[in-house]
Amino acid sequence: MEEIPILRLAASLLISSSIAIGAFYKKSLNLSGAWLGFLVMFVHFFVGYRFGAVLVVFFVTSSALTKYGEEKKRSIDDEFKEGGQRNWIQVLANSGIATILLVILGVLTGMKDQCLDSKQSSYITCLVGGIVGHYACCAGDTWSSEIGMLSKSQPWLITTFKRVRRGTNGAVTTNGILAAAAAGCTIGLTFVLFGLISTSCSFDINLKQLLVVPLATTAGVTGSLIDSLLGATLQFSGICAIRNKTFSYSLEIPSRCTLLVLASSMLTPNDLLLA
């Protein structure tokens, strides 16, 4: 779909600034998170509207789920913040590597959102797979954590399968796993559906790109499980005897990088996304 660059530039600036300002006033992002979020969203929308849509869907749904059941989460987690307010470090952890891949993709494609066709370019297929897989993993991790914390059943530790307290790093619930699958599926569907608008692909190519949905769903579940495994082995969880809440030391960026590597390896093989 051909478009005058200046119009895409203006649209990217308007959409990104509006969402960043709104997120700041709703306390989904603090000031540093809002500034970096604006830059990240601008890059996503400027390279391709469907990538911007994927980021927005991830951010909006994750923020909404973070706010859902705030009172109960506040009673469980000692580090819970009103509205789940995120700073620039968390924004970077969730979108930094995907943004780098998008810049590379934009250079290779000349800022034109192309059809996902590995026969035409395996490099572009790999980059797109890494981007979609990254957000599927991050969404799966976030959805499973936010919904799993509210589960009525007691979670179990992924390394020992022993029952542990809610909010413990590495804890897993059935509801959380199902939420991770739903998150990955949502990311995949967003990419495919917005691709119908932002690209001019033939019907058969669009049909084959539906393979992204089950792959993204798998990435969401796997990403959540990998993050739980990292939480159980590399992160510390404890219980404050005075407040009767869990507290932890989080290694946010290393976890996200590991999820990206996993997602990229899952979503980019040429024999899975042939168009």
C-alpha positions in Angstrom: 0.0 0.0 0.0 1.7 3.2 -1.2 1.6 6.2 1.1 3.1 9.6 1.2 5.9 9.4 3.9 5.0 12.8 5.4 1.5 11.6 6.1 2.8 8.4 7.7 5.2 10.5 9.7 2.4 12.8 10.9 0.1 9.9 11.7 2.8 8.1 13.7 3.6 11.2 15.7 -0.1 11.9 16.5 -0.9 8.4 17.5 2.2 7.8 19.6 2.0 11.1 21.5 -1.7 10.7 22.2 -1.2 7.2 23.6 1.9 8.2 25.7 0.1 11.2 27.2 -3.0 9.2 28.0 -0.9 6.4 29.6 0.9 9.0 31.8 -2.3 10.6 33.1 -3.9 7.2 33.7 -0.7 6.2 35.7 0.1 3.3 33.4 3.5 4.9 32.7 5.5 7.4 34.7 7.2 10.3 33.1 10.3 8.5 31.9 8.2 5.5 30.7 5.9 7.9 28.8 8.8 9.6 27.0 10.5 6.3 26.0 7.1 4.8 25.2 6.4 7.6 22.8 9.7 7.0 20.9 9.1 3.3 20.8 5.6 3.6 19.5 6.7 6.2 16.9 9.2 3.7 15.4 6.7 0.9 15.4 4.0 2.9 13.6 6.4 4.5 11.1 7.9 1.2 10.0 4.4 -0.4 9.7 0.9 0.2 11.1 0.5 -3.5 12.0 3.6 -3.4 14.2 2.2 -0.3 15.9 -1.1 -2.1 16.4 0.7 -5.1 18.0 2.5 -2.9 20.4 -0.6 -1.0 21.3 -2.7 -4.1 21.9 0.1 -5.6 24.1 0.4 -2.3 26.1 -3.4 -1.6 26.5 -4.3 -5.2 27.4 -1.4 -5.6 29.8 -2.2 -2.3 31.5 -5.8 -3.2 31.8 -5.0 -6.5 33.4 -2.6 -4.9 35.7 -5.3 -2.7 37.0 -7.8 -5.5 37.2 -8.2 -6.7 40.8 -5.9 -4.0 42.2 -7.1 -4.4 45.8 -6.4 -8.1 45.9 -3.0 -7.7 44.2 -2.1 -4.9 46.7 -2.7 -7.3 49.6 -0.5 -9.9 48.0 2.4 -8.0 46.4 4.5 -5.6 48.6 5.8 -3.9 45.4 2.5 -3.4 43.8 2.0 0.1 42.3 -1.2 2.0 41.6 -2.2 1.4 38.0 0.9 -0.8 37.5 2.8 2.3 36.7 5.8 1.4 34.5 9.1 3.3 34.1 11.6 3.5 31.2 13.4 0.4 32.3 10.3 -1.7 32.0 9.4 -0.1 28.7 12.9 -0.9 27.4 12.7 -4.5 28.7 9.4 -5.1 26.9 10.1 -3.4 23.6 13.8 -2.5 23.3 15.0 -5.4 21.2 11.9 -5.5 19.1 12.4 -1.8 18.3 16.0 -2.6 17.2 14.7 -5.4 14.9 12.1 -2.9 13.5 14.8 -0.4 12.6 16.7 -3.1 10.8 13.5 -4.2 9.1 12.7 -0.6 8.0 16.1 -0.2 6.5 15.8 -3.4 4.5 12.3 -2.7 3.3 12.7 1.0 2.6 10.0 1.7 5.3 7.4 -0.2 3.2 5.2 -2.7 5.0 5.6 -5.8 2.9 3.8 -9.2 2.8 5.4 -11.9 5.0 6.9 -14.1 2.2 10.0 -16.2 3.1 10.4 -17.2 -0.6 11.0 -13.5 -1.4 13.2 -12.7 1.6 14.1 -15.1 4.5 15.8 -12.2 6.3 12.6 -10.2 6.5 10.7 -13.3 7.6 13.2 -13.8 10.4 12.9 -10.2 11.6 9.1 -10.2 11.5 9.1 -13.5 13.3 11.4 -12.2 16.0 9.2 -9.1 16.5 5.9 -11.0 16.7 7.4 -13.7 18.9 8.9 -11.1 21.2 5.5 -9.5 21.9 3.7 -12.8 22.1 6.2 -13.9 24.8 6.0 -10.6 26.7 2.2 -10.6 26.5 2.0 -14.2 27.6 4.2 -13.5 30.6 2.3 -10.4 31.6 -1.2 -11.9 31.1 -0.3 -15.1 33.0 1.2 -13.1 35.9 -1.7 -10.7 36.3 -4.5 -13.3 35.9 -2.6 -16.1 37.7 -2.2 -13.9 40.8 -5.9 -13.6 41.1 -6.5 -17.4 40.7 -8.5 -19.0 43.5 -6.3 -22.1 43.4 -2.9 -22.0 45.1 -0.1 -21.9 42.5 2.8 -24.4 42.3 6.5 -23.7 41.8 7.5 -24.7 38.2 10.8 -26.3 39.4 9.4 -28.5 42.2 5.6 -28.5 41.6 5.1 -27.8 45.3 2.4 -25.4 46.3 3.6 -21.9 47.1 2.2 -18.5 48.0 0.6 -16.2 45.4 3.1 -13.7 44.0 6.1 -16.0 44.4 8.5 -15.8 41.5 8.3 -19.0 39.4 4.7 -19.8 40.5 2.4 -21.3 37.9 -1.4 -21.7 37.7 -3.7 -23.3 35.2 -5.5 -20.0 34.7 -2.2 -18.3 34.1 -1.2 -20.8 31.4 -4.5 -20.4 29.6 -4.1 -16.6 29.8 -0.6 -16.9 28.2 -2.1 -18.8 25.3 -4.8 -16.2 24.9 -2.2 -13.5 25.0 -0.1 -15.0 22.2 -3.2 -15.7 20.1 -4.3 -12.1 20.5 -0.9 -10.8 19.3 -0.9 -13.2 16.3 -4.4 -12.2 15.3 -3.6 -8.5 15.6 -0.6 -8.9 13.3 -2.6 -10.9 10.7 -5.7 -8.7 10.7 -3.9 -5.4 10.6 -1.8 -6.8 7.8 -4.9 -7.1 5.7 -5.2 -3.3 5.9 -1.6 -2.2 5.8 -0.4 -4.5 3.0 -1.6 -5.5 -0.5 -1.1 -9.2 -0.3 -2.9 -11.7 -2.5 -5.5 -13.9 -0.9 -3.4 -17.1 -0.8 -0.5 -15.2 0.9 -2.9 -13.8 3.5 -4.3 -17.2 4.1 -0.9 -18.8 4.7 0.0 -16.0 7.2 -2.6 -17.3 9.5 0.1 -19.7 10.6 1.4 -16.8 12.7 -1.6 -17.3 15.1 -0.8 -20.8 16.4 2.9 -20.0 16.4 2.3 -16.8 18.4 0.0 -18.8 20.8 2.7 -21.3 21.4 5.2 -18.5 21.9 3.0 -16.9 24.5 2.7 -20.1 26.6 6.4 -21.0 26.2 7.5 -17.5 27.0 5.4 -17.5 30.2 6.9 -20.9 31.3 10.5 -19.8 30.5 10.0 -16.6 32.5 8.6 -18.7 35.4 11.6 -20.9 35.2 13.9 -17.9 35.3 11.9 -16.5 38.2 12.2 -19.7 40.2 16.0 -20.1 39.6 17.4 -16.6 39.2 15.1 -14.4 41.2 14.5 -14.1 44.9 11.0 -14.2 46.5 10.3 -13.7 50.2 7.5 -12.9 52.6 7.4 -9.8 54.8 6.5 -11.0 58.2 5.2 -7.5 59.2 3.0 -6.8 56.1 2.3 -10.4 55.3 3.1 -9.8 51.6 5.5 -11.3 49.1 8.5 -9.2 47.9 11.1 -10.0 45.3 14.2 -8.9 43.4 13.5 -8.8 39.7 15.9 -9.3 36.8 13.7 -7.8 34.2 15.9 -7.2 31.2 17.7 -10.6 31.1 14.4 -12.4 31.3 13.0 -10.5 28.3 16.1 -11.1 26.2 15.9 -14.8 26.9 12.2 -14.8 25.8 13.1 -13.0 22.6 15.8 -15.6 21.7 13.3 -18.4 22.2 10.5 -16.7 20.3 12.8 -15.9 17.3 13.9 -19.5 17.0 10.3 -20.6 17.1 8.8 -18.2 14.6 11.3 -17.8 11.9 12.1 -21.1 10.2 11.4 -20.8 6.5 9.4 -24.0 6.2 6.8 -22.7 8.7 6.0 -19.4 7.0 6.2 -20.1 3.3 3.9 -17.8 1.4 
